Amino acid sequence: MADRSFLDWPFLDDRHRTLADGLERWCQDHLPVAHGDVDAACQGLTQALGAAGWLRCTGADKGETLDVRTLCLCRETLARHDALADFTFAMQGLGMGAVSLFGSPDQRAWLLRTRSGAAIAAFALTEPKSGSDVANMETSAQHDGDGFVLNGEKTYISNGGIADVYVVFARTGEAPGAKGLSAFLVPANTPGLVIAERLEVMAPHPLARLRFDGMRLPAQAMIGAPGAGFKIAMSVLDVFRATVGAAALGFARRALEEALARTESRQLCGAPLAEQQMVQGHIADMALEIDAAALLIYRAAWTKDQGAARVSREASMAKLFATEAAQRVIDTAVQLHGGDGVKVGEKVEELYREIRALRIYEGASDLQKIVIARAVRAGEGTRS
């Protein structure tokens, strides 16, 4: 059993502790699932998580805010048990984040479906030539009568190919750069939306390259105001970036569990491997990185839940440190397993593949350093 003493930290309330206990029991009964057919696994997980009520927190009712601590607790717990369960949960929130924060009443009707597990959501922001540089987006949405016509491409879109609804960002041209982008709600059956390619990666997830070939949308498909797309995207990432760190934390906690079990049971020179001083040093380093990551994650989540308009500095710190630390923790766990650590089918080998992408998506580690440095230079997060 992973260390759960962090649940007593003052960042969390009793309702969070109750939720964490309930989700832990559910995970023990239902996870992991078979990953042979990734699409089917994610579809099944969406339905199961929805039926059990765990997806309710992935969207907010009108006038309410997303509870980031709840999102972090859910992602950490799910990731520790099953990476695909975490992925499925996260994408329901990220995919519908723009609608939760800025959607019209008609658009918000989709939340009833995504929060119940009846529909799968996706967030289409990344493009082949503009990954972290969102302001250089090329996909265009041109006015045409009382609607828009979209042309362009998106890539590495999670849930691409299985999603029922996409939030798509495109250039509408109100101003140059970031100020000329808008967000649109796009049902998957919209003519002109093409799944151009399914993408295979080292840790299998449903990913795709999307193409928009003269895709027509009514004016009502726009989320929020014209030209507000960059603000919407950053607001969504401001909420969900810390949760990426929480998923990494879940992976790291599981790696430590596996390492402890291995070193206690494995004999070296007539004694458990765990009695070797060097091994104890590794275990101490792993525990230290995990606690430091958890403090940054729940500090960021608590700050956002207290009503902070933006937590870019705190969220970037949490995402950067937690994902990088988890990579180190998991690498150490692989090392402590010896040859078995790189054997397909071993949990630490799976974790080693799963963690790598978290250092890239929703803002690569180097980008997080830029965000943090700019915030520090501007004096954000300081107290006078």
C-alpha positions as CSV (number, residue, x, y, z in Angstrom):
1,M,0.0,0.0,0.0
2,A,1.4,3.4,-1.0
3,D,2.0,6.0,1.7
4,R,-1.2,7.9,2.3
5,S,-0.1,10.2,5.1
6,F,-0.2,13.2,2.7
7,L,-4.0,13.0,3.0
8,D,-3.6,14.6,6.5
9,W,-1.9,17.6,5.0
10,P,-3.7,20.9,5.5
11,F,-4.0,21.4,1.8
12,L,-6.9,18.9,1.8
13,D,-10.3,18.8,3.4
14,D,-12.3,15.9,4.8
15,R,-14.3,15.6,1.6
16,H,-11.1,15.0,-0.3
17,R,-10.0,12.3,2.2
18,T,-13.4,10.6,1.8
19,L,-13.2,10.7,-2.0
20,A,-9.6,9.3,-1.9
21,D,-10.7,6.4,0.3
22,G,-13.6,5.6,-1.9
23,L,-11.7,5.8,-5.2
24,E,-8.9,3.6,-3.7
25,R,-11.4,0.9,-2.9
26,W,-12.9,1.2,-6.4
27,C,-9.5,0.9,-8.0
28,Q,-8.6,-2.2,-6.0
29,D,-11.8,-3.8,-7.2
30,H,-11.8,-2.7,-10.9
31,L,-8.2,-2.0,-12.0
32,P,-6.1,-2.7,-13.9
33,V,-7.9,-3.5,-17.1
34,A,-6.5,-5.4,-20.1
35,H,-4.6,-3.0,-22.5
36,G,-4.5,-5.3,-25.5
37,D,-7.1,-3.2,-27.4
38,V,-6.4,0.3,-26.3
39,D,-9.5,1.9,-27.9
40,A,-11.8,-0.6,-26.3
41,A,-10.1,-0.3,-23.0
42,C,-10.5,3.5,-22.9
43,Q,-14.1,3.2,-24.0
44,G,-14.8,0.7,-21.3
45,L,-13.0,2.7,-18.7
46,T,-15.0,5.8,-19.6
47,Q,-18.3,4.0,-19.1
48,A,-17.1,2.3,-15.9
49,L,-15.7,5.6,-14.4
50,G,-18.9,7.4,-15.4
51,A,-21.2,4.7,-14.0
52,A,-19.4,4.8,-10.7
53,G,-19.7,8.6,-10.5
54,W,-15.9,9.4,-10.7
55,L,-16.3,11.5,-13.8
56,R,-18.6,14.0,-12.1
57,C,-15.7,16.1,-11.0
58,T,-14.3,16.5,-14.5
59,G,-16.8,19.2,-15.3
60,A,-18.3,22.1,-13.4
61,D,-21.9,23.2,-13.1
62,K,-22.8,26.7,-14.2
63,G,-21.4,29.2,-11.8
64,E,-19.1,26.7,-10.1
65,T,-15.4,26.0,-10.5
66,L,-13.4,22.9,-11.1
67,D,-12.0,21.5,-7.8
68,V,-8.3,21.0,-8.7
69,R,-7.4,19.1,-5.5
70,T,-10.1,16.6,-6.4
71,L,-8.8,16.3,-9.9
72,C,-5.2,15.8,-8.6
73,L,-6.3,13.2,-6.0
74,C,-8.2,11.2,-8.7
75,R,-5.3,11.3,-11.2
76,E,-2.8,10.3,-8.6
77,T,-4.9,7.4,-7.4
78,L,-5.9,6.1,-10.8
79,A,-2.3,6.4,-12.2
80,R,-0.9,4.3,-9.3
81,H,-3.3,1.5,-10.4
82,D,-3.6,1.8,-14.1
83,A,-2.2,4.4,-16.6
84,L,-5.1,4.1,-19.0
85,A,-7.6,4.7,-16.3
86,D,-5.8,7.9,-15.4
87,F,-5.6,8.9,-19.1
88,T,-9.3,8.2,-19.6
89,F,-10.3,10.3,-16.5
90,A,-7.9,13.2,-17.4
91,M,-9.2,13.5,-21.0
92,Q,-12.8,13.9,-19.9
93,G,-11.7,16.9,-17.9
94,L,-9.2,18.4,-20.2
95,G,-11.4,17.8,-23.3
96,M,-14.3,19.6,-21.7
97,G,-12.3,22.1,-19.7
98,A,-13.1,25.0,-22.1
99,V,-16.8,24.2,-22.0
100,S,-16.8,24.0,-18.1
101,L,-15.1,27.4,-17.9
102,F,-16.5,29.3,-20.9
103,G,-19.3,27.3,-22.5
104,S,-22.8,28.5,-23.4
105,P,-25.9,26.7,-22.0
106,D,-26.3,24.7,-25.2
107,Q,-22.6,23.7,-25.2
108,R,-22.7,22.7,-21.6
109,A,-25.3,20.0,-22.4
110,W,-22.3,18.0,-23.6
111,L,-21.1,17.9,-20.0
112,L,-24.0,15.8,-19.0
113,R,-22.8,13.1,-21.4
114,T,-19.0,13.4,-20.7
115,R,-19.5,13.4,-16.9
116,S,-21.7,10.3,-17.1
117,G,-19.4,8.4,-19.4
118,A,-21.8,8.4,-22.3
119,A,-19.5,10.5,-24.5
120,I,-15.7,10.8,-24.9
121,A,-14.0,14.2,-25.1
122,A,-10.9,15.5,-26.7
123,F,-8.8,18.7,-26.7
124,A,-7.4,19.6,-30.1
125,L,-4.7,22.2,-29.6
126,T,-1.3,20.8,-30.8
127,E,-0.3,21.2,-34.5
128,P,2.6,19.8,-36.5
129,K,4.4,23.1,-36.6
130,S,3.3,24.6,-33.3
131,G,3.5,22.3,-30.3
132,S,4.2,24.5,-27.3
133,D,4.1,27.6,-29.4
134,V,0.4,28.0,-29.5
135,A,0.5,31.5,-30.9
136,N,1.9,30.2,-34.2
137,M,-1.2,28.0,-34.8
138,E,-2.0,27.7,-38.6
139,T,-5.4,26.0,-38.5
140,S,-7.8,28.6,-39.8
141,A,-11.5,29.4,-39.2
142,Q,-12.8,31.8,-41.8
143,H,-16.1,33.6,-41.5
144,D,-18.6,32.3,-44.1
145,G,-22.1,33.6,-43.9
146,D,-23.4,33.0,-40.4
147,G,-20.7,30.4,-39.6
148,F,-17.1,29.4,-40.1
149,V,-15.1,27.1,-42.4
150,L,-12.1,25.4,-40.8
151,N,-9.0,24.1,-42.6
152,G,-5.8,22.7,-41.2
153,E,-4.4,19.9,-39.0
154,K,-3.9,18.9,-35.4
155,T,-1.6,16.2,-34.2
156,Y,-1.0,14.0,-31.1
157,I,-4.6,14.5,-30.1
158,S,-5.5,12.3,-27.2
159,N,-8.7,10.3,-27.8
160,G,-8.4,11.2,-31.5
161,G,-10.4,8.6,-33.4
162,I,-12.6,7.5,-30.5
163,A,-13.8,10.9,-29.2
164,D,-17.5,11.9,-29.6
165,V,-16.7,15.6,-29.3
166,Y,-13.6,17.8,-29.8
167,V,-12.7,21.3,-28.6
168,V,-10.7,22.7,-31.5
169,F,-8.6,25.8,-31.5
170,A,-8.2,27.8,-34.8
171,R,-7.0,31.2,-36.1
172,T,-9.9,33.6,-36.6
173,G,-7.7,36.6,-37.3
174,E,-9.0,39.2,-34.9
175,A,-5.4,40.2,-34.3
176,P,-1.9,38.8,-34.9
177,G,-0.5,36.0,-32.9
178,A,-2.2,34.8,-29.8
179,K,-4.9,37.4,-29.9
180,G,-6.3,36.0,-33.1
181,L,-7.3,32.5,-32.0
182,S,-10.8,31.1,-31.1
183,A,-12.1,27.9,-29.7
184,F,-14.9,25.7,-31.2
185,L,-17.0,22.8,-30.0
186,V,-17.0,20.1,-32.7
187,P,-19.0,16.9,-32.7
188,A,-17.0,14.0,-34.1
189,N,-19.5,13.4,-36.9
190,T,-19.1,16.9,-38.4
191,P,-18.5,16.6,-42.1
192,G,-14.9,17.7,-43.0
193,L,-13.4,16.3,-39.8
194,V,-11.0,13.6,-40.9
195,I,-9.0,11.1,-38.8
196,A,-5.9,11.4,-41.0
197,E,-3.7,9.0,-39.1
198,R,-3.7,7.0,-35.9
199,L,-0.4,7.5,-34.0
200,E,1.4,4.7,-32.2
201,V,3.6,5.7,-29.3
202,M,5.8,3.8,-26.8
203,A,3.1,3.7,-24.1
204,P,-0.1,2.9,-26.1
205,H,-2.8,5.5,-25.9
206,P,-5.5,6.5,-28.5
207,L,-3.8,9.3,-30.4
208,A,-4.5,10.7,-33.9
209,R,-3.6,13.4,-36.4
210,L,-6.8,15.2,-37.4
211,R,-7.4,17.1,-40.6
212,F,-10.1,19.7,-41.3
213,D,-11.1,19.9,-44.9
214,G,-13.5,22.8,-45.3
215,M,-15.3,21.8,-42.1
216,R,-18.3,24.1,-41.7
217,L,-19.5,25.1,-38.2
218,P,-22.3,27.3,-37.1
219,A,-21.6,30.5,-35.2
220,Q,-23.0,28.8,-32.1
221,A,-20.0,26.4,-32.1
222,M,-17.6,29.1,-30.9
223,I,-16.8,28.8,-27.2
224,G,-16.5,32.2,-25.5
225,A,-15.7,35.4,-27.4
226,P,-14.0,35.7,-30.8
227,G,-10.2,36.0,-30.4
228,A,-10.4,34.5,-26.8
229,G,-9.0,31.1,-27.8
230,F,-5.5,31.6,-26.4
231,K,-7.0,32.8,-23.1
232,I,-9.3,29.9,-23.0
233,A,-6.6,27.4,-23.7
234,M,-4.3,28.8,-21.1
235,S,-7.1,28.9,-18.5
236,V,-7.7,25.2,-19.1
237,L,-4.1,24.4,-18.9
238,D,-3.8,26.5,-15.7
239,V,-6.3,24.1,-14.1
240,F,-5.1,20.8,-15.6
241,R,-1.3,21.3,-15.7
242,A,-0.9,20.5,-12.0
243,T,-2.9,17.3,-12.5
244,V,-0.3,16.0,-14.9
245,G,2.2,16.3,-12.0
246,A,-0.4,14.3,-9.9
247,A,-0.4,11.5,-12.5
248,A,3.4,11.4,-12.4
249,L,3.2,11.3,-8.7
250,G,0.9,8.2,-8.9
251,F,3.4,6.5,-11.2
252,A,6.3,7.4,-8.8
253,R,4.4,6.1,-5.7
254,R,3.7,2.8,-7.6
255,A,7.4,2.6,-8.6
256,L,8.5,3.0,-4.9
257,E,6.0,0.3,-3.9
258,E,7.4,-2.1,-6.5
259,A,11.0,-1.3,-5.4
260,L,10.2,-1.9,-1.8
261,A,8.6,-5.2,-2.5
262,R,11.5,-6.2,-4.7
263,T,14.3,-5.2,-2.3
264,E,12.7,-6.8,0.7
265,S,12.2,-10.2,-1.1
266,R,15.4,-10.3,-3.1
267,Q,18.4,-11.8,-1.4
268,L,21.9,-10.6,-1.8
269,C,24.9,-12.1,0.1
270,G,22.5,-13.8,2.5
271,A,20.4,-10.8,3.4
272,P,17.5,-8.9,1.8
273,L,18.7,-6.4,-0.8
274,A,16.9,-3.7,1.3
275,E,19.5,-4.0,4.0
276,Q,22.3,-2.8,1.7
277,Q,23.2,0.8,2.6
278,M,23.4,1.9,-1.0
279,V,19.9,0.5,-1.7
280,Q,18.6,2.3,1.4
281,G,20.1,5.5,0.0
282,H,18.2,5.0,-3.2
283,I,14.9,4.3,-1.3
284,A,15.5,7.5,0.7
285,D,16.0,9.5,-2.5
286,M,12.9,8.1,-4.0
287,A,10.8,8.9,-0.9
288,L,12.2,12.4,-0.8
289,E,11.4,13.2,-4.4
290,I,7.9,11.9,-4.0
291,D,7.1,14.0,-1.0
292,A,8.6,17.1,-2.6
293,A,6.5,16.6,-5.7
294,A,3.4,16.0,-3.7
295,L,3.9,19.3,-1.8
296,L,4.3,21.3,-5.0
297,I,1.3,19.6,-6.6
298,Y,-1.1,20.1,-3.7
299,R,0.2,23.6,-3.1
300,A,-0.7,24.5,-6.7
301,A,-4.1,22.8,-6.5
302,W,-4.9,24.5,-3.1
303,T,-3.9,27.9,-4.4
304,K,-6.2,27.6,-7.4
305,D,-9.1,26.3,-5.3
306,Q,-8.7,29.3,-3.0
307,G,-9.8,31.5,-5.9
308,A,-6.5,32.6,-7.5
309,A,-7.2,33.9,-11.0
310,R,-4.0,32.3,-12.4
311,V,-1.5,29.8,-10.9
312,S,0.8,29.5,-13.9
313,R,3.9,29.7,-11.7
314,E,2.7,27.2,-9.1
315,A,1.3,24.8,-11.7
316,S,4.4,24.9,-13.9
317,M,6.6,24.2,-10.8
318,A,4.4,21.3,-9.9
319,K,4.3,19.8,-13.4
320,L,8.0,20.3,-14.0
321,F,9.3,18.9,-10.7
322,A,6.8,16.0,-10.4
323,T,7.3,14.7,-13.9
324,E,11.1,15.0,-13.8
325,A,11.2,13.5,-10.3
326,A,9.0,10.6,-11.3
327,Q,11.3,9.8,-14.2
328,R,14.2,9.6,-11.8
329,V,12.2,7.5,-9.2
330,I,11.0,5.0,-11.9
331,D,14.5,4.7,-13.4
332,T,15.8,3.9,-9.9
333,A,13.1,1.3,-9.5
334,V,14.0,-0.3,-12.8
335,Q,17.7,-0.4,-11.7
336,L,16.8,-2.1,-8.4
337,H,14.9,-4.8,-10.3
338,G,18.1,-5.7,-12.2
339,G,17.4,-7.6,-15.4
340,D,13.8,-8.0,-14.6
341,G,13.4,-4.2,-14.7
342,V,13.5,-4.1,-18.5
343,K,11.5,-7.3,-19.0
344,V,8.2,-6.7,-20.8
345,G,5.3,-7.4,-18.5
346,E,7.1,-6.1,-15.4
347,K,5.2,-3.2,-13.8
348,V,8.3,-1.0,-13.5
349,E,9.0,-1.5,-17.3
350,E,5.5,-0.3,-18.0
351,L,5.9,2.7,-15.7
352,Y,9.2,3.5,-17.5
353,R,7.4,3.8,-20.8
354,E,4.4,5.6,-19.3
355,I,6.2,8.4,-17.6
356,R,8.2,9.7,-20.6
357,A,5.3,11.4,-22.3
358,L,4.3,13.4,-19.2
359,R,7.5,15.4,-19.5
360,I,6.3,16.6,-22.9
361,Y,2.6,17.0,-23.1
362,E,0.7,20.0,-21.8
363,G,4.0,22.0,-22.0
364,A,7.4,20.3,-22.2
365,S,9.8,20.6,-19.2
366,D,11.9,23.3,-20.9
367,L,8.8,25.4,-21.6
368,Q,7.8,25.1,-17.9
369,K,11.2,26.6,-17.0
370,I,10.5,29.6,-19.2
371,V,7.0,30.1,-17.6
372,I,8.6,29.9,-14.1
373,A,11.4,32.2,-14.9
374,R,9.1,34.8,-16.4
375,A,6.8,34.6,-13.4
376,V,9.8,35.0,-11.0
377,R,11.1,38.0,-12.9
378,A,7.7,39.6,-12.8
379,G,7.4,39.0,-9.1
380,E,4.4,36.6,-9.4
381,G,3.7,34.5,-6.4
382,T,5.8,36.7,-4.0
383,R,4.5,38.5,-0.9
384,S,5.5,42.0,0.0
